Amino acid sequence: MPWRVIAHDNQVWHVEAVAERRAHTQAWQLVLTFRAAAERPRGRSLWTLFPLEATSKSALFIQAERIPDAALAQVLSERLGHA
């Protein structure tokens, strides 16, 4: 089950969010993956860092819940090269 479902460019996209912490850092970063819902079984995924970090995973995901769908669509557009 996707974390979010958004519409972009006449297509439905499933969005997943994960937390990543690089070696020797205290901050967790938000990483998003976008997959077109029409691509079955599991089509190509687009991975991107989202400019959001926190000192704990839970704090990161609390902040992530506040990201508007429009902002996710903008990130997807940039990742697809439509910006």
N, C-alpha and C positions, 0 to 999 in steps of 0.2 A: 504494500500500500504506500503510495507516494506521500511525502510530507505535505506537498502542495500540488495543486493542478492549476495551470494557467493557460490562457489562450494567447497566442502570438502568431501573427501573419497567417490567419485562417487555419491554424493548426492547434491542437491541444498538446500540451507538454506536461510531463510528470517531473516534479522537482524533488530531489532528495538533498538533505543537508547533513553534513558530517563535521565533526570537530577534529582538527589536526593541530598537533603541537610539535614544532621542530625541536631538534636536539639543542640543549643549552638555552632554552627560552622558557619563560614562565607563562606566556600568553597562549591561549588556544585561539586558532583562527577558524573562521567559517569557510567551508568548502562546499560548493553547490554542484550538483550534477543534473543536467537537463537531458531528458529523453523524450522523443516524440511518441505520443501515446499510440499512434497508428503503426508504429514499427514493432512488429511482433516476430518472434518471441521477444528478444531483447536486442533492439537496434543499437545504433551508435550512440554513445553518450558524450556529452560535452561537459567537461569539468572546468571549474573556474574558482579562484579565490574570491570571496566577497569581502569588502573592506570593513570587517567587523572582528573584533577580538575581545577576549575577556580572560580573567585569571582562573576561571573554572568552566567546565563544560556546561554545567547547569545555567550559569550566568550568560554564557554565550547563546544557548538555545532560547533563553527567555528573551534576550534581545532580538534573536532571529524571528521570533513569533511576531514582532512588531514591524517587520519589513513588509511594505505594501506590495501587492501583486504587480503593480505598475513598475516598481523598482526591479523586481525579478525579471519582468518582461524586457526592461531596458538592458539589463545585464546579458540576457539571452540574445537580444538584438546585436549588441556589441560583439558578443562571442561568435555570432554567425556572420559578422562583417557587414551588418545592415546599418550601422550607426553613421 
